Amino acid sequence: MLGLTTAQIMFYFTLYGGATVMALLLCLYLLLSKVNIIAPGVTPPARLRRWAATFFGFVAVGHIYWLLAYVAGIDDQSLVFTLLAVLDCVGMLITLFGTMLSMLQDRRRPLRPFVAATVPVVVLGALQTLWPDIDFTPSTIVYMLALYAVFTVYMTIAVRQYQRWLRDHYADLEHKEVWVSHTLVLVVLLLLVNYGFADGLLAFVIVQLSNYAIFALLAWRVETLPTLNEAEADEDDDLLQDPSMRPEQDILPEPDFVPELAQGAKKIAPPNSRRRKAGDDVLSRIGQLLEKECVGTQLYLKQGLTLSDLSAAVGVNRNYLGQYFASQGTTYYNYIHDLRINHFMRLCRDAVAARRPFKAQQLALDSGFRSYSTFASAFKQRTGQSVASWVSDLEKAGAGHQ
């Protein structure tokens, strides 16, 4: 920071120190706190919390050792400087990628390929040590940019898959969407470009100010992302603990036992080729079980209802239940939303017939939706009309019959 005034240096290191303290506090909070201060009532994934704490901890430690290197006057051509730079690059990549992948709770996605992809950074650092007269910094930055770009493409595909998985297993997606998390990768990518190719006080100040925004966004995202308990199972998406009842065992109950499933006495496992006929018979009965245990009891009004909840109530293995919905050309998400929207429509018609004032927002919540925004989106997708337009038409029709 040659050529800077004392005031400018003090200003920069105030920002630098503040970012360091913020990262350290967030690290300790995520590791040690049993209470969610940011979003009370939400239980975030423990694995995500650990990865985010690791990321914050690494950033804090990195800030500290770079500050010590600056104070000690370490030359940027020295071995120590190169080792710190390599550690910084590799640690940032691994901890950020691990945090991002942990946000996708549909399965535990492997981090190994991205860890292996950091090897060239280590190699370039070694080459810089062996030939200090050659500057390998531009090559390292270009490679890291390429790696971030590849990871961005991967995350785009993975998030789309994740959303489809959510819609197959959850009726309420509010606060479970993760697209906002994807902006973290893009922001860090821009910071890398700025930090690697820009120079001067303004560039460094922008980096530190951006750190505050990144830390706040990541902490908010971690603490507002609810744990999806189903996702804590293995990659085969199998929650059944009894080996004899796992889908891969292909065991079906005797056909005459199926009516007892309404009491949840036993679960059904997916059929195999030898007993497919019995499996088809079970599939044909699932609609009746759903009508009795979900529609008849109005179970669909329960907020936060998951496919596993419905599976337990009906007495059918959730994977098999998912197959049933697929055979009907729908998904769990659409099935529950259709029931809730029909319930909303009935409440509205009853209110109009009785000439009672009502609010669509409240009736949406009474119909099982966790938020009005989720309801409004589902309503328009199904009916092709906005809620306000449909309610207006209903009131006009009701007035015409008076």
TAGIUR-V88232 format. One record per residue. RES is the residue in three letters. SS is DSSP state (H for helix, E for strand, - for the rest). PHI is phi as a letter, one per 30 degrees, with the letter a starting at -180 (none if undefined). PSI is psi in whole degrees, -180 to 180 (999 if undefined). Layout:
BEGIN
RES_SS_PHI_PSI ; RES_SS_PHI_PSI
END
This chain:
BEGIN
MET_-_none_48 ; LEU_-_d_145 ; GLY_-_i_0 ; LEU_-_c_148 ; THR_-_d_166 ; THR_H_d_-38 ; ALA_H_d_-40 ; GLN_H_d_-42 ; ILE_H_d_-43 ; MET_H_d_-40 ; PHE_H_d_-46 ; TYR_H_d_-46 ; PHE_H_d_-20 ; THR_H_d_-45 ; LEU_H_d_-43 ; TYR_H_d_-47 ; GLY_H_d_-38 ; GLY_H_d_-42 ; ALA_H_d_-37 ; THR_H_d_-47 ; VAL_H_d_-41 ; MET_H_d_-45 ; ALA_H_d_-42 ; LEU_H_d_-43 ; LEU_H_d_-40 ; LEU_H_d_-37 ; CYS_H_d_-50 ; LEU_H_d_-38 ; TYR_H_d_-48 ; LEU_H_d_-31 ; LEU_H_d_-39 ; LEU_H_c_-28 ; SER_-_d_132 ; LYS_-_c_-4 ; VAL_-_c_137 ; ASN_-_d_101 ; ILE_-_d_-35 ; ILE_-_d_-43 ; ALA_-_b_80 ; PRO_-_e_138 ; GLY_-_j_-15 ; VAL_-_c_134 ; THR_-_c_101 ; PRO_E_d_160 ; PRO_-_d_131 ; ALA_H_d_-39 ; ARG_H_d_-42 ; LEU_H_d_-42 ; ARG_H_e_-44 ; ARG_H_d_-44 ; TRP_H_d_-43 ; ALA_H_d_-39 ; ALA_H_d_-39 ; THR_H_d_-42 ; PHE_H_d_-50 ; PHE_H_d_-41 ; GLY_H_d_-42 ; PHE_H_d_-42 ; VAL_H_d_-44 ; ALA_H_d_-46 ; VAL_H_d_-40 ; GLY_H_d_-43 ; HIS_H_d_-38 ; ILE_H_d_-47 ; TYR_H_d_-25 ; TRP_H_d_-35 ; LEU_H_d_-44 ; LEU_H_d_-38 ; ALA_H_d_-39 ; TYR_H_d_-44 ; VAL_H_d_-39 ; ALA_H_d_-9 ; GLY_-_i_36 ; ILE_-_d_131 ; ASP_-_d_140 ; ASP_-_d_-1 ; GLN_-_c_1 ; SER_-_d_165 ; LEU_H_d_-40 ; VAL_H_d_-44 ; PHE_H_d_-44 ; THR_H_d_-43 ; LEU_H_d_-41 ; LEU_H_d_-40 ; ALA_H_d_-44 ; VAL_H_d_-45 ; LEU_H_e_-41 ; ASP_H_d_-48 ; CYS_H_d_-50 ; VAL_H_d_-45 ; GLY_H_d_-42 ; MET_H_d_-44 ; LEU_H_d_-51 ; ILE_H_d_-47 ; THR_H_d_-36 ; LEU_H_d_-46 ; PHE_H_d_-41 ; GLY_H_d_-40 ; THR_H_d_-45 ; MET_H_d_-44 ; LEU_H_d_-31 ; SER_H_d_-18 ; MET_-_d_-21 ; LEU_-_c_100 ; GLN_-_c_7 ; ASP_-_d_-28 ; ARG_-_a_164 ; ARG_-_d_103 ; ARG_-_d_138 ; PRO_-_d_136 ; LEU_-_c_-13 ; ARG_H_e_-44 ; PRO_H_e_-37 ; PHE_H_d_-29 ; VAL_H_d_-44 ; ALA_H_d_-31 ; ALA_-_d_-12 ; THR_-_d_-7 ; VAL_H_e_-43 ; PRO_H_e_-30 ; VAL_H_d_-42 ; VAL_H_d_-41 ; VAL_H_d_-45 ; LEU_H_d_-36 ; GLY_H_d_-40 ; ALA_H_d_-41 ; LEU_H_d_-38 ; GLN_H_d_-35 ; THR_H_d_-40 ; LEU_H_d_-36 ; TRP_-_b_77 ; PRO_-_d_-20 ; ASP_-_d_-17 ; ILE_-_c_131 ; ASP_-_c_108 ; PHE_-_c_4 ; THR_H_e_-48 ; PRO_H_e_-40 ; SER_H_d_-40 ; THR_H_d_-44 ; ILE_H_d_-43 ; VAL_H_d_-43 ; TYR_H_d_-43 ; MET_H_d_-37 ; LEU_H_d_-43 ; ALA_H_d_-40 ; LEU_H_d_-42 ; TYR_H_d_-38 ; ALA_H_d_-42 ; VAL_H_d_-44 ; PHE_H_d_-35 ; THR_H_d_-43 ; VAL_H_d_-44 ; TYR_H_e_-45 ; MET_H_d_-36 ; THR_H_d_-46 ; ILE_H_d_-43 ; ALA_H_d_-40 ; VAL_H_d_-38 ; ARG_H_d_-42 ; GLN_H_d_-40 ; TYR_H_d_-41 ; GLN_H_d_-40 ; ARG_H_d_-39 ; TRP_H_d_-42 ; LEU_H_e_-43 ; ARG_H_d_-21 ; ASP_H_d_-17 ; HIS_H_b_-16 ; TYR_E_b_140 ; ALA_-_c_-26 ; ASP_-_c_114 ; LEU_-_c_3 ; GLU_-_e_130 ; HIS_-_i_5 ; LYS_-_c_-11 ; GLU_-_d_146 ; VAL_-_b_13 ; TRP_H_d_-35 ; VAL_H_d_-31 ; SER_H_d_-31 ; HIS_H_d_-25 ; THR_H_d_-24 ; LEU_H_e_-45 ; VAL_H_d_-43 ; LEU_H_d_-39 ; VAL_H_d_-45 ; VAL_H_d_-36 ; LEU_H_d_-45 ; LEU_H_d_-38 ; LEU_H_d_-39 ; LEU_H_d_-42 ; VAL_H_d_-46 ; ASN_H_d_-45 ; TYR_H_d_-33 ; GLY_H_d_-33 ; PHE_H_c_-17 ; ALA_-_d_167 ; ASP_-_b_160 ; GLY_-_j_168 ; LEU_H_d_-42 ; LEU_H_e_-43 ; ALA_H_d_-44 ; PHE_H_d_-35 ; VAL_H_d_-42 ; ILE_H_d_-41 ; VAL_H_d_-47 ; GLN_H_d_-40 ; LEU_H_d_-38 ; SER_H_d_-32 ; ASN_H_e_-42 ; TYR_H_e_-44 ; ALA_H_d_-42 ; ILE_H_d_-46 ; PHE_H_d_-43 ; ALA_H_d_-43 ; LEU_H_d_-45 ; LEU_H_d_-44 ; ALA_H_d_-42 ; TRP_H_d_-44 ; ARG_H_d_-42 ; VAL_H_d_-45 ; GLU_H_d_-16 ; THR_H_c_1 ; LEU_-_c_107 ; PRO_E_d_150 ; THR_-_d_129 ; LEU_-_c_100 ; ASN_H_e_-32 ; GLU_H_d_-32 ; ALA_H_d_-12 ; GLU_H_d_-4 ; ALA_-_d_-178 ; ASP_-_d_-179 ; GLU_-_d_-17 ; ASP_-_d_-1 ; ASP_-_i_43 ; ASP_-_c_117 ; LEU_-_c_-5 ; LEU_-_d_124 ; GLN_-_d_-27 ; ASP_-_d_115 ; PRO_H_e_-33 ; SER_H_d_-12 ; MET_H_c_7 ; ARG_-_d_148 ; PRO_H_e_-38 ; GLU_H_d_-13 ; GLN_H_d_-16 ; ASP_-_h_45 ; ILE_-_c_131 ; LEU_-_c_148 ; PRO_-_d_163 ; GLU_-_d_143 ; PRO_H_e_-37 ; ASP_H_d_-6 ; PHE_H_c_-16 ; VAL_H_e_-43 ; PRO_H_e_-26 ; GLU_H_d_-11 ; LEU_H_d_-22 ; ALA_H_d_-26 ; GLN_H_d_4 ; GLY_-_i_24 ; ALA_-_d_-28 ; LYS_-_a_156 ; LYS_-_c_153 ; ILE_-_c_137 ; ALA_-_c_154 ; PRO_-_e_148 ; PRO_-_d_162 ; ASN_-_c_-179 ; SER_H_d_-29 ; ARG_H_d_-26 ; ARG_H_b_32 ; ARG_H_d_-34 ; LYS_H_d_-44 ; ALA_H_d_-37 ; GLY_H_d_-40 ; ASP_H_d_-36 ; ASP_H_d_-41 ; VAL_H_d_-43 ; LEU_H_e_-40 ; SER_H_d_-22 ; ARG_H_c_-15 ; ILE_H_d_-37 ; GLY_H_e_-40 ; GLN_H_d_-41 ; LEU_H_d_-41 ; LEU_H_d_-41 ; GLU_H_d_-38 ; LYS_H_d_-49 ; GLU_H_c_-18 ; CYS_H_c_-54 ; VAL_H_d_-48 ; GLY_-_d_-38 ; THR_-_c_-3 ; GLN_-_h_39 ; LEU_H_d_-28 ; TYR_H_d_-14 ; LEU_H_d_-12 ; LYS_-_d_121 ; GLN_-_d_142 ; GLY_-_i_14 ; LEU_-_d_130 ; THR_E_c_169 ; LEU_H_e_-37 ; SER_H_d_-38 ; ASP_H_d_-46 ; LEU_H_d_-39 ; SER_H_e_-44 ; ALA_H_d_-39 ; ALA_H_d_-39 ; VAL_H_d_-30 ; GLY_-_j_26 ; VAL_-_b_135 ; ASN_-_e_135 ; ARG_H_d_-31 ; ASN_H_d_-39 ; TYR_H_d_-37 ; LEU_H_d_-39 ; GLY_H_d_-38 ; GLN_H_d_-37 ; TYR_H_d_-48 ; PHE_H_e_-41 ; ALA_H_d_-39 ; SER_H_d_-22 ; GLN_-_c_5 ; GLY_-_i_26 ; THR_-_b_-172 ; THR_-_b_167 ; TYR_H_e_-45 ; TYR_H_e_-51 ; ASN_H_d_-36 ; TYR_H_d_-50 ; ILE_H_d_-41 ; HIS_H_d_-37 ; ASP_H_d_-43 ; LEU_H_d_-42 ; ARG_H_d_-39 ; ILE_H_d_-40 ; ASN_H_d_-40 ; HIS_H_d_-43 ; PHE_H_e_-44 ; MET_H_d_-40 ; ARG_H_d_-43 ; LEU_H_d_-41 ; CYS_H_d_-45 ; ARG_H_d_-41 ; ASP_H_d_-40 ; ALA_H_d_-42 ; VAL_H_d_-42 ; ALA_H_d_-36 ; ALA_-_d_1 ; ARG_-_h_38 ; ARG_-_c_136 ; PRO_-_d_148 ; PHE_-_a_161 ; LYS_-_c_128 ; ALA_H_d_-36 ; GLN_H_d_-44 ; GLN_H_d_-41 ; LEU_H_d_-31 ; ALA_H_d_-43 ; LEU_H_d_-38 ; ASP_H_d_-20 ; SER_-_c_4 ; GLY_-_j_-8 ; PHE_-_d_140 ; ARG_-_d_-29 ; SER_-_b_154 ; TYR_H_d_-33 ; SER_H_d_-41 ; THR_H_d_-44 ; PHE_H_d_-49 ; ALA_H_e_-40 ; SER_H_d_-45 ; ALA_H_d_-38 ; PHE_H_d_-46 ; LYS_H_d_-35 ; GLN_H_d_-37 ; ARG_H_d_-45 ; THR_H_c_-21 ; GLY_-_i_3 ; GLN_-_b_153 ; SER_-_d_161 ; VAL_H_d_-46 ; ALA_H_d_-42 ; SER_H_d_-43 ; TRP_H_d_-44 ; VAL_H_d_-40 ; SER_H_d_-43 ; ASP_H_d_-39 ; LEU_H_d_-43 ; GLU_H_d_-38 ; LYS_H_d_-43 ; ALA_H_d_-40 ; GLY_H_d_-39 ; ALA_H_d_-32 ; GLY_H_d_-24 ; HIS_-_d_-5 ; GLN_-_d_999
END
